[in-house]
Amino acid sequence: MGATIDYGILFTNYYQESRRTMDVKEALKKAYAGSIHTIMTSGLILVTVTAIVGGMFEEATVFAIVKNLSIGSFCAIVLILFILPGILAVCDKIVTRKKERV
């Protein structure tokens, strides 16, 4: 599940870098273009493998844990691809503010 958090960080980093020279809409497009392949490839592997491994166990506890990992990973991918861009656009001033040097 920690890998799915990295997908959100990856998307946000692409957005922040693109936002330096582009408007919000263009920065979101570039963030999608830069991170969609990584998110979909790694994410779908994680979802698929955990679903397959979960089907291999007959013990109910192990099956439930692995099934929940698969569902959780899928939900994280959906949130990152569909909800995170909206949050970044709404919170643009907070996300793109310049950090003060100490």
Buried (B, 14 or more C-beta within 10 A) or exposed (E): EEEBEEBBEBBBEBBBBBBEEBEBEEBBEBBBEBBEEBBEEBBEEBBEBBBEBBEEBEEEEEBEBBBEBBBBBBEBBEBBBEEBBEEBBEEBEEBBEEEEEE
